[in-house]
């Protein structure tokens, strides 16, 4: 049982890495099958092949889930964990639709999209990004709150600048919020735009703030990732020096 746990939960052995790679390939294959099924006009033979791949994938995912439950200590720990619930959501819709004629139950097939979340378990890069986001989450929360406040101020400002000139386009502050979002995110759909000098000057100022909406979170996350990589390199170097001294 201990050897099986090492293979299923660990990645520091050839067998464990092979197990992870097989599961990754299976996840990608199931996602590809799910995508191809949405293409209209597929032949009956193609649909049959996709159905076979789906059945095989679900069976293997079920075996993987059973293995993880078996090696988990305590048993319920994995079942109630975030990844355990995701793994269950990846296979449960397939079993629920067996023998059920209700067309509305087909909406459960959308839950198969949870399979892409299983890739998080096997990606060190995604784990690094998650750690970086966690380390700057306080700053991101503060920035998001400030962004919402600036969006409201932008909506109020453009309302007073443009309401008289364009009463339909800028009918109210809630209507102006769409303009504020499109402008601050630098999307600029062009469906609503200022025509007065005051409105254009105000828009220019909002566009300058909008650049920060993208730049600030990117800078925070990039800085956290850089610190993590440098810290990891320092730790590795320290460990290497300790081994040399020994």
PyMOL commands that set and color helices and strands:
alter all, ss='L'
color gray80, all
select helices_A, chain A and resi 2-9+14-36+44-71+75-79+82-96+103-122+124-135+137-162+173-184+197-245
alter helices_A, ss='H'
color red, helices_A
deselect
rebuild
show_as cartoon
